[in-house]
């Protein structure tokens, strides 16, 4: 399994490095779409802008997936709690009766 991870990670890393070296030109980023706040445009390398946008997309997608699966996590917690309750009930019901031990 470790070999497969390495086999996958090396080409992906090489592609990312090629992408970084191929997109070194600077672009201007403007954070004010309306133009009324007076924020100056910010220069940044193209690879940084694209990697930041991809990173933001990964984080936003992960958050949306996590929030969308909340009902499944809640159902799992409830099922685990019910299974533990039923397991405890079975242990109490089928426990051997206590024996009387004492001296005469």
C-alpha positions as CSV (number, residue, x, y, z in Angstrom):
1,X,0.0,0.0,0.0
2,X,2.9,2.3,0.8
3,X,4.3,1.7,-2.6
4,X,1.0,2.5,-4.3
5,X,0.9,5.9,-2.4
6,X,4.4,6.7,-3.5
7,X,3.6,5.6,-7.1
8,X,0.7,8.0,-7.1
9,X,2.3,10.9,-5.2
10,X,5.5,11.2,-7.3
11,X,3.8,12.0,-10.7
12,X,1.3,14.3,-9.0
13,X,4.2,16.2,-7.3
14,X,6.1,16.3,-10.6
15,X,3.0,17.8,-12.3
16,X,2.6,20.4,-9.6
17,X,6.2,21.4,-9.9
18,X,6.0,21.7,-13.7
19,X,2.8,23.8,-13.2
20,X,4.6,26.1,-10.8
21,X,7.6,26.7,-13.0
22,X,5.4,27.2,-16.1
23,X,3.2,29.9,-14.5
24,X,5.6,32.3,-12.8
25,X,4.3,35.5,-14.4
26,X,2.7,38.1,-12.2
27,X,-1.0,39.0,-12.4
28,X,-3.0,41.8,-10.8
29,X,-5.7,40.7,-8.3
30,X,-8.4,43.3,-7.5
31,X,-10.4,42.5,-4.4
32,X,-12.9,45.3,-5.0
33,X,-15.4,44.4,-7.7
34,X,-17.4,47.7,-7.5
35,X,-14.4,50.0,-7.3
36,X,-15.7,52.2,-4.5
37,X,-13.7,51.2,-1.4
38,X,-10.3,52.3,-2.6
39,X,-8.5,49.0,-2.2
40,X,-5.5,48.9,-4.5
41,X,-5.0,46.0,-6.8
42,X,-2.5,43.4,-5.5
43,X,0.1,41.8,-7.7
44,X,0.7,38.1,-7.2
45,X,2.3,35.2,-9.2
46,X,-0.3,33.3,-11.2
47,X,0.6,29.9,-9.7
48,X,-0.1,31.3,-6.2
49,X,-3.5,32.6,-7.3
50,X,-4.4,29.3,-8.9
51,X,-3.2,27.1,-6.0
52,X,-5.0,29.4,-3.5
53,X,-8.2,29.1,-5.5
54,X,-7.8,25.3,-5.7
55,X,-7.1,25.1,-2.0
56,X,-10.1,27.2,-1.2
57,X,-12.2,24.9,-3.4
58,X,-10.9,21.8,-1.6
59,X,-11.7,23.3,1.9
60,X,-15.1,24.5,0.8
61,X,-16.0,21.2,-0.8
62,X,-14.8,19.3,2.3
63,X,-16.8,21.5,4.6
64,X,-19.9,21.1,2.4
65,X,-19.5,17.3,2.4
66,X,-19.0,17.2,6.2
67,X,-22.1,19.3,6.8
68,X,-24.1,17.2,4.4
69,X,-23.2,14.0,6.2
70,X,-24.2,15.2,9.6
71,X,-27.5,13.2,9.6
72,X,-25.6,10.0,8.8
73,X,-23.1,10.7,11.7
74,X,-26.1,11.4,14.1
75,X,-27.8,8.1,13.0
76,X,-24.6,6.2,13.6
77,X,-24.2,7.7,17.1
78,X,-27.8,6.8,17.9
79,X,-27.4,3.2,16.6
80,X,-24.2,2.7,18.6
81,X,-25.8,4.0,21.8
82,X,-28.8,1.6,21.2
83,X,-26.5,-1.3,20.6
84,X,-24.6,-0.6,23.8
85,X,-27.8,-0.3,25.7
86,X,-29.1,-3.6,24.3
87,X,-25.8,-5.3,24.9
88,X,-25.9,-4.2,28.6
89,X,-29.5,-5.4,28.9
90,X,-28.6,-8.9,27.5
91,X,-25.6,-9.2,29.9
92,X,-27.9,-8.3,32.8
93,X,-30.6,-10.7,31.7
94,X,-28.4,-13.7,31.0
95,X,-25.9,-13.2,33.8
96,X,-25.4,-16.2,36.0
97,X,-27.3,-15.9,39.3
98,X,-25.3,-15.0,42.3
99,X,-24.3,-17.9,44.4
100,X,-24.4,-18.0,48.2
101,X,-21.0,-18.6,49.6
102,X,-20.6,-18.5,53.3
103,X,-19.4,-20.5,56.2
104,X,-21.6,-22.6,58.5
